[in-house]
Amino acid sequence: MRRRLVPFLALVLLAAPAWPAGKATRLHAYDLIAGGEQDYTVAPGDNLWAITGRFTMNRGLLQSWNELPAPDALRPGMHLKVSDRHIVPRRGSDGIVIDIAVRTLYWFQKGRLRARFPIGVGRTDWATPPGHYRIVGRRQDPVWHVPPSIQAEMRAQGEQVVREVPPGPDNPLGKYWIQLSAPGYGLHGTNAPASIGKYASHGCMRLLPEHVELLYREARDGTPVDIVYEPVKLARDASGRVWLEVHRDVLGAKQSELPAVLDFIQAAGLTEAVDATRVVEAVAHAWGTPEDVSLPPPAPAGAAAPAAAIVPAADARTLPAAAP
């Protein structure tokens, strides 16, 4: 039987390092969980790398759910249980939020989540820079002027140094480029769709052709774009249940380690609302999906309390999904 371990949680919190000054005021639980579970039929040429990217899904979770004996030997027609459910890092009522940790773009209009798209972001050694930006322009059929830094990488790897790539199927920017206020950075299409949902670029953000075209045509210049890196997120739903989503901290900031997660929960004022055992389990496997870490309801007098289970979140999308 699962026990309530609030005293244990409090002890660990006392030992956990404090968040840097001024940071705790920005830690809170979000109020929206988007996405859901679905059945996916493996297509010819599919592999786990591309499938997990398309659904921004942790590979360990996919293997656990589907009990795959040979994860790299998928067969066309095989059915997989997949999920693109995530806690939404809502900012303002309008604009775009890009979460590097989840490789997902969230687009808000008039306070509602209009769409969310999987994206390819900067490699872990060439990270997309977090910050507050705006859309400042756009180009169709862009020419890729290869930055000197990428030319240097080509030279170091013994590749042919390319200084300019014209529009067409070989252009890694795809058909549309959306310029951000950060010089040299933007949202664009790609000629490598399998890299979507992965840490794969030199800092820019890649989208599937149909997704970048929609943004190109409808996201106006001046739209705010917040790029964040949040490998750990909390949400509290309308019933008061607390959800924790933990991803591996691939950038090495140790945000996904247990002391930091417990400190986060404390800063959000939710220490008394969570079950420490559930928190520890969520941190241990870091499956990158919202997990219910709420305290179980009190058992009736004289009855044994049932074991707590991680249950799926309701799909809280406010508009039809825009996932692939």
N, C-alpha and C positions, 0 to 999 in steps of 0.2 A: 504493500500500500504506500502511495506517495505521501510524504509528510510535508507540512508547511514548515519552511525553514527560514522564516524571517530573521530569527536571532543569528543564524549562520550568515545570512546575507549582510546583516548589519556589521558583523565582525569583519567580513571581507572588505566592506566599504570603508571601514575605519583604516584598514591597511592599504587601501588603494591610493595611488597618487592623485592629487587634486588636479582639475583642469586648469590650464593657464588662466591668469587673471583676465577677466572680461569675457571669457569664453562661455562660462556657465549660463549666462543670461540668454544665450542663443540656443540652448539645448531644450528641446520640447518634443512632445509627441505630436505626430501629424494626425490628420483626420480622414485620410483617403487611402484606400487600398484598391489598386486597379489590376485587372487581369483575372485569369482563372485557369483551371485544368482543362485539358482537352485531349482527344485522341489524334495522333499524327500517324499517317501512313508513309512509310519510308519509300522514297522515290528512287529511281535508278540514279546512281552517282552520288547519293547522299552519304555523308559520314557524320559521326558524332560531333566533330569539331564544328561543322556548318550548322547542324541541327540545334545544338546548344546555343550557338550564337544567334540564330534566328529567333529563338525564344528567350534569349538572355537568361539561360538556365544553367545552373551549376551541374557539371558533369557527374559529380558524385551522387547528387539527388536523382538524376535521370537513371543512372545505373541501379540505384537502390530501389526505385519505384518499379523498374522493369525487370529486375533480376536477370540482367544480361550475362550469360555465361562467357561470351566473347564480344566485348563491347565494340571492337573494331571490325566485326564481321556482320554488318547489317545486311539484310536481304530486302530487295524491293518487295513491297506489299506487307512487310512486317508492321504491326501496330505498336506504337509507343505511347505511353502516358507522359504528357509533357505539361509544362506550366509556364506562363509568363506573368504570374502574379507577383506584384511588388508594392511596397509602401511608396506612395507618391510624395516626393519632397516639394510640396507646394510652397511657393513664394508669394507673389502678388496675384491679383485677380486676372491680369493679362500678361502674356509673354511666354517665353520658352525657358524651361529648366532642363539642363543636361546633367545627368548624374553619371560621372565617369565610372564610379564603382559598379554600376549596374549596366553601363553601356546602353543607356536609354534616354531618349529625348521626350519630354512632356511639353505639350503645347496647350496653353490656357487662353481662353477667350471669354470675357465677361464673367469671370469667376468659375467657369466650368472647364473640365478637362476635355478639350476638343479631340485630341489625338495623342498617341504615344507611339514612338517608332524605335526599333532597335538601331543602334549606330555602331560604327567602328570608331574607336578613339585612339589616341596616341599610345605607342608602345610603352612598356613600363620604364624603358631607358630613354624615352623621348615623349614624356607625358604631355597630354593636353593641359594647358594652364588654367586652373580654376580662376574665377573672377566674374565681375559684372560687366557685361558688354552690351552692344546694340547692333542690330542689322543696319549696315550703312550703304549697301549696294548689292548688285547682282549682275551676273553675266550668263548668257546662254551660249553654248558651244565655246567654252573658254579655252584659251591657250594656256598650257601649264609652263610657266617660267620657272625652271627648276632652281630652287634656292641654292646659294653657294654651299650651305651646310650639307645638303643632300648630294650635291656634286662631289663634295669631299668624301662622303661615305661611299659613293660609287667608285671613286678612285682608290680608296683604301681597300675595297673588296675586289679590286681587279676587274670591275665592270667597265663597259664603255660609258664615258661621261657624256650625259645628255644635258643640254642647256635649255632646250625648248621642245615641248611636245604639242603638235597641232591638234585641233578637234578631231575626234574619231574614236574608233574602238580601242585604240592603244592609249588613250588619254586617261590617266588615273582619276581625273576630276569628273569624269562622266559628262553629261550634257548640261548640267546646271551648277553654278557656283553662287553661293550667297556669302557676301563679305561681312565679316564682323569688325567691330571697332578695334580689335586687337590686330595690329599690322601682321599680315601674313597668314592669318587664321580665318577659316570659314567653314561653312557647311557645303557639302558637295555630293555628287553622285559617285559612282565607282565602276571600274571595269573588273573588280574582284568581289562579286557579291558574297562569296563564302566568308569574306573577312568581316562582314557585318556582325556586330555583337561581340567583337574581339578587340584586344589591345594590339592594333596592327598598323597604325598610321604613323606619320611623322608629326603628329600633333593636331592635324585637322580632323574633322568629323565626317565620316562617310555615311551615306544613307542609300537605301535601295532606290532605284530610279523613280518609281511611282511616289515614294514618300518625299524625296527632295523636290520633285516637280510640284507637288501640292504646296510645299512651303514656298517655293520660288514664286508661285502665282498668287498666293494668298497671305503670306506673312509680310506685312508692310515694312518698309524702311523705318527705323526708329523703334522697332519691336525690341524690348529688353530681352537679353539672353544671359541667364545666370548659369555658369558652369560650376558644379559643386563636386566634391568627392566625399561621399558619405557611405562608407562600407558598413556602418551600423545605423539602423533607423528604428524608431519606435512609433507606434500608432495606437490610438485609443478609439474604439468604435462607439457607436451610439449607445450600446448596451453597457459600456464601461470595460469591456474586455481589452487587455493590453496585448499588443502584437510586437514581436521583436524579429527583425530581419538582419542577419549577420552574413557578410561576405568576407572572404579572405582579404586581408589588407595587402594588396599586391604592391603598393608603393612604400611599404615598410615603415609606416607611422605608428604601428602597434595599436591602432584604434580597435582592432577586433579581438584583442586579448581580454581575458576575463576581468582583470582589475579595471581596465578602461571602460568596459561595457557596464560594469556595476556602478562605476562612478557616473557614467552617463545616465543610468536609471535614477540615481540619486539626484543628479542635477535637474532631471525632468520632474522630480517630485513624485516618483512612482514606486519607491522602495516598498511601501506597505501594500502595494497592489499586485506584486508579482510573486510567483513561486520560484524560489532560488534554484530548485532542482531543474525546472524547465529552462531557466536562464542558462544554467551550466551546460545542459544538453544542447541548446541552440548554439552556444558559442563553440562547443566542442566539435560539432560537425559542420558548422558554417555553411549551410545549404543554400543560402541566398534567397530564401523565400520567407514570407511572414509566418511566424509560428506563435501560437497562443501561449503566452507565459503567465497568464493570469492565475491568481490563487483559485483553486477549485471551490465551488460553493460548499458551505458547511454541510456535513452529513446530518441527517435526521437523528434525533436522540436514540441511542441504542442500535443504530445501524452502522455497518462498516462503510466507510467512504470509498466510492469506486476509484480505481486508478485513473488519474488524469490523462487525457489524450490530446495530442495536437490535432486540432480540427482545422479544415480549410476556411479561409476568410471568404465572406461573401464578395462577389464581384461588384465593386463599388464604382465602376465606371459610370460617368454621368452621360456619356454619349457613346454611340457604337464604337467598338474597338477599331483601332487602326493598326493592329499588329499584323505581321505578314500571314 
